[in-house]
Amino acid sequence: MNRRAVLAIVRKDLRAVGRSKGVMLPLVLVPLVILGVMPAVVSWVPSLIPPEAMMGVEGFLARMPEGLRAELSGLEGAQRLLVLVLVYFFAPMYLIVPLMVASVIAADSFAGEVERRTAEALLYTPTTDGELFLGKVLAAWLPALGVGLGGFLLYGLVADLCTYRVVGRLLFPNPMWLVLLVWVAPAVAGLGLGTMVLVSSRVRTFQEAYQLGGAVVLPVLLLVVGQITGVLYFSLPVVALLGLLLWAVDAGLLWYGARTFRREALITRL
């Protein structure tokens, strides 16, 4: 394995990402909105709910799983609502950020090269197919980890600043979110990039790759729906198991991608 060649591919892709407004805008705006603006807005919702409407909220909380109700015991109505939304309902929303970052960069990895007419020079460099594939994967995965960490810090800071006046204690960091950060977020980023690299290596444009690979966000949206409807909730064991399942899927996707990737297939589309 030629590490210098792999690192050169990573650096080249990261420079290309930094120069592309179409790629950079969603990488900046989406995390800011989801992890900065939305928790700040949500933190003010309980103060806007009239007392009679809060009774309906209490009924909604009563339909949540028993384990979640136990986690919220000892808190008053507005406090329970804030902890429920910001700690539990936003947990799968947080996963959208590393998934989106990895997906956008991976969609640009091969399809963007073809679209910019720079793929031919890359494909004829003295690297193996495995080194080229690994470089593309790392170029999408590493920024996703960085943005995931930055988003985690931003979300925790905003949520704590905006809710301390109501809850009376800091909500973040907590064990479940730490497991999300170090175990699940890297795995969900791997899911996005594994899928999108396979797609983008078979289409001609960034937009095609991003549209075809957009379905990868559906499992995360299902987790959001599952929490809102009370089918499941993000506890420490559930999050640990989710990460294990995602890593298993990642291993299959990346193994298949490495086995099937051939630069000759890209050359025929130049």
Secondary structure, DSSP 8 states (H G I E B T S, - for coil): --HHHHHHHHHHHHHHHHH-HHHHHHHHHHHHIIIIIHHHHHTTHHHHS-HHHHHHHHHHHHTS-HHHHHHHTT--HHHHHHHIIIIIIHHHHHHHHHHHHHHHHHHHHSHHHHHTT-HHHHHTSS--HHHHHHHHHHHHHHHHHHHHHHHHHHHHHHHHHHHHHHHSS---S-HHHHHIIIIIHHHHHHHHHHHHHHHHTTSSSHHHHHHHHGGGGHHHHHHHHHHHTTS----HHHHHHHHHHHHHHHHHHHHHHHHH--HHHHHTT-
